Amino acid sequence: MQVYVFRTADVAGVALELTGRGFTLVPEQHGAGPAHFSTQIGKALVEIYPATGDRPCDRCAGNVSEDRPATVCRKCLEDLLRLPKEPDMARVLACAREIIARVDRHGVSSDAIAEKIDEVLFSRRDVWAAAHMGLITEEEAATVLLAHLATLLQNACGTTFHSEATESADVLAMRHALFGD
Ligand SMILES: [Zn+2]
């Protein structure tokens, strides 16, 4: 899980502000470390820590890695707070299964499809966050997800659902499933 750290001289003030905006903040203190707050946004954890002065922003610098917490500036904190919590996963899975069902006896379980969707959207590729930060378009997000599902099928049964005739309708359907109509 990606951890983002926002440091501020006014932890209590920021915590109050976020609570007022509907976020659930959990007070935390690890050992003798400073008291701080954390909140879960989608699959990321955002922590509000006390500090004075400005720190360089890892996210602005493109320095974000799941292996370590990333410092964020105020603007990046706002971006994160705007992330929708999650797409309607049941709808995304149903859409994927409908497209995949075009291939007879593909032998790929619903669980395997769901796992691949989760991986592409939230883990390895983080397509969900990229789309909501405007790094890729909604159409590109849907296209990337479908490409990974096509590869999953290709590897499982040697054939896939992809064809030029259905591609644009598939991308549109997946885009709606991911981002709503
Ligand atoms: Zn930043």
Residues whose N, C-alpha, C, O or C-beta is under 5 A from the ligand:
A	BS01	ZN	C57 R59 C60 V72 C73 C76
